[in-house]
Amino acid sequence: MKKIFLPFFLLCTCIIMYAQENDAAIGFALRTDTARLQNKLFALSSPLYEGRAVGTEGNAAAARYLVNCMKENGLKPAADNTFFQHIPTYRIQSAEKNFRINNFNYQSDYTYGNSSSQPFSIMGSEVVFVGYGIYSASYNDFENMNITNKIVMIMEGGTPSSKFGVPFTKEKTNSYSSDYIRSCNPKAILMVRNGYNIYGNYATDRLVFGEIQTQASGIPEITINEMLANKLLSPLNKSIKQLQYEIERDGKASSAAITTQVAFNGNYIYTPLNEENNLIGIIEGDSLKDEYVILCAHYDSKGKSEGGAIYYGAESNASGVSAALEIARLAAEAKKDGCLKRSLVLLLTTAKENQLGGSNFYVNNPLFPLEKTVAAVSLDKLGFSEKENVNDVYIVSRETEKCLQQVREANQIALLDLKYKQGDEYEITLEDFDQYNFARKNIPSITITSNYYPENEENPQDSFKFIDTEKLKLRTQFAFLTVWNLLNK
């Protein structure tokens, strides 16, 4: 009898504890405050912050406002007594194009695209033409040619072959022997592209995040048109087409060294920006406080149009930030009642609209060990739905049962219409969200989203007027229940 009674007693105890945990979760979820959600949403998407674009005072002012909200909601600074995780940020702009042969600038006859955040300045008095750049046992463009510390010129694409299309190489190839060339350490590689295309100025004007390498590394690769190639070949009294014909006719390389003065400037202008920050706070758990659940939402948006119209960023992503702040407030209350096992890290990222720059910086510079991070939940666009009477929400996920089980259990209470983006659809969608950077570090992660992209004819500036605060509240409660399960189960 005792053998039967003990397992039955334990089972009953577990059921009672599970029910109590659910009752506690429901109790805290019901404390979700619509007025608080609205106030945060309206404040963050107001004209005061001018669309919160990265690199602007509006973004920096929004960060200061959000730090005050984090303090009010009971969060503690994540590290060094500050909520700010400073991200070194640079605006990179290209300098004037400059490719000179004997002091004449052929700035419209080349383009330079590799290692675009690194400067290169090259000067040389010799260019070595090496045909198709093939190095193999059956065909060798480099025979008797020394390319070390020289500028190398190669015809782009194709295979050395006769006029009848019979290749001279036994190996199948349609590109140059990159490994061999780079092992010889030339100054630069000039790729000759067929035709006389005109190349405009570099369009580089972008932001990069984190410490960057501002000195050259590797070998620059510059694409030039036929006219520039023919100018370089003029001391041989030959054109690129003539040399190509000689290769087809003779079935062997037609390489040559050319004496000419070449100068190339691939420099970029770096302007450091001072006010880019992730915002990170923590509510410490109890029995499992050294394990972390990250709740993530990006607070940046798209700023202003060229005409000065503000893109308010209400749905994207003042809605997600407001929900995250409210969930953190409820978690702080749960902590006071002794109902928080793991620690909750609130991570409000910047630069999501710039290739997920803030979350990428965090996972490469984590304030809490990634190996102790049990899950990451990203909230992105939660206040709108195309169907007025449907309480739906999308879950974007790497197919990890650890998170999805907690999602399903949360929805047994919330009863929303869940829609999943996984598989091929997931692969396309994932890189739209900060969750991507946690997923690539193999951290179980999901994004909770309305899947609504607010740039449409009705609401081109993403105004808060189109936010359904009741749906925002329901989705916030669902997100809270999901986070609760990850923190406590």
Secondary structure, 3 states (H helix, E strand, C coil): CHHHHHHHHHHHHHHHHHHHHHHHHHHHHCCCCHHHHHHHHHHHCCHHHCCCCCCCHHHHHHHHHHHHHHHHCCCEECECCECEEECCEEEEEECCCEEEECCEECCCCEEECCCCCCCCEEEEEEEEECCCCCECCCCECCCCCCCCCCEEEEECCCCCECCCCCECCCCCCCCCCHHHHHHCCCCEEEEECCCCCCCCCCCCEEEEECCCCCCCCCCCEEEECHHHHHHHHHHHCCCHHHHHHHHHHHCCCCCEEEEEEEEEECCEEEEEECCCEEEEEEECCCCEEEEEEEEEEECCCCCECCCCCECCCHHHHHHHHHHHHHHHHHHHHHHHCCCCCEEEEEEEECCCCCCCHHHHHHHHCCCCCHHHEEEEEEECCCCCCCCCCCCEEEEEECCCHHHHHHHHHHHHHHCCEEEEECHHHHHHHHCCCCHHHHHCCCCCEEEEECCCCCCCCCCCCCCHHHCCHHHHHHHHHHHHHHHHHHHHC
